[in-house]
Amino acid sequence: MRALLLASFLWSITAAAAGVADIRLPEGFSIGVYASGLPQARSLALGANGTLFVGSSGDKVYAVPAGGGKPSVIASGLKAPHGVAFKDGALYVAAVGRILRYDGIEQRLGNPPRPATIVDDLPTDRHHGLKPIRFGPDGMLYVAVGAPCNVCVPKEGYGVIERLDPRGGKREVYARGIRNSVGFDWDPRTKALWFTDNGRDMLGDDVPPDELNHAARAGMNFGFPYCHAGEVRDPQYGRQHPCSDFAPPARKLGPHVAALGMRFYTGERFPEKYRGAIFIAEHGSWNRSKKIGFRVTVVRDLGAQPPTYETFAEGWLQGEESWGRPVDVIVASDGALLVSDDKAGAVYRIDYRR
C-alpha cells in the first residue's frame, strides 16, 4: 500500500510539471505549478497569513505554505473533506455528513488541534455528496447539498444551498431547485450570491447546459428537477411545473462541462476586462460522445444579456484524453489566480505579465 501511495504521489508531481506546457492562455498570461503531491485536490481556501488550504475527495486536508511549495497534511481519516473555508483564524472543513472547525490553525500547522464539530447531521449520500462551503458577506456559513440522484424529486434538505450560524447553530435554506452546486461566490459590489450548477445526465450530448445562477435574494427556486437551464422541461417531471415558475440561469454554460468552483476576480493584477468577472473551473464531461470542459472559463460583462462566456485556460484535455481536471479557483493576495486539479493532484498559479 505504501508503495502504491508513493507511486501516486510521484505521478502527480510528474503529470503537473509536464502538463503545464500544454496549457493555452490569453496573451500575456503564464502558468506554473504552485504545489504538487496533493492527491484528489479539491476546494481551496486562503488563511490570513497566506496559507493555502486544500480539501480533497480522499480522506485528507492539506496546507500549502504562503508562496507555494511542499504541502503538509493537517487532517486525515476524514470522509471526503472536499469543502474548506477560513474565518477568524479557524479552518472549517466539510466532510460527508459533518462540518468541523480547527481553531488557530495557521499557528499550529505542525501540530493541528483537535477539531470542534459544528454540524454532524448533513446528508451522508455519496451521490453528489461532496459539500462545498464558503462564508458569505453576512458572516453565515453557506453549504451546498446536492440531489442524491441524476434526476429525482429530492427530499427536504437536498438540492439546496443552506446557510448556518457557525456559533449559534441557526440554519435555513437560502436557495432551492439546485441539482449539484460545487461552487459559489458573492459579487463584491452587490453582495449577491452566484453559483454554478451541474445539469442532469442522459438527455444527450448537448442537453441541458450547465448553469451559472444569480440568487439575488433568499428563497429563489432554480427549477430542478422540473426544469433545466431555464427552458428544458424534464421528460419525467416537467409536466408538474412550467419553467416559468422558476428562476432562469444568468448564463448557460457548456453542456456537461461539470462547472465546479467559481470566484469573482477581485485582484488588480489582471487586465481591466477581467476585474469583477467570474472565473469557473470546468472539471470536464464524462457523458458525451466527444469530451468538453477540462478548462478554466471566464464570464464577463455580467450586466449584459447574456454575459460573455469564453475559454480562459485550456489544455488539460488532449484529444479525448485528459491529464488533469480543474476543480476550484481562488484569487491569491497578489492578484494571481490559483487553480486546483484533482487528477494531477496539483495547484497551479496563473499570472499576468504587466
Buried (B, 14 or more C-beta within 10 A) or exposed (E): EEEEEEEEBEBBBEBBBEBBEBBEBBEEBEBBBBBBBBBBBBBBBBBEEBBBBBBBBBBBBBBBBBEBEEBEBBBEEBBBBBBBBBBEBBBBBBBBBBBBBBBEBBEEBEEBBEBEEBBEEBBEBEEBBBBBBBBBEEEBBBBBBBBBBBBBBBEEEBBBBBBBBBEEEEBEBBBBBBBBBBBBBBBEEEEEBBBBBBBBBEBEEEBBBBBBBBBEEEEBBBBBBBBBBBBBBBEEBBEEBEBEEBBBBBBBBBBBBBBBBBBBBEBEBBEEEBBBBBBBBBBBBEBBEEBBBBBBBBBBEBEEEEBEBEBBBBBBBEEEEBBBBBBBBBBBEEBBBBBBBBBBBBBBBBBBEE
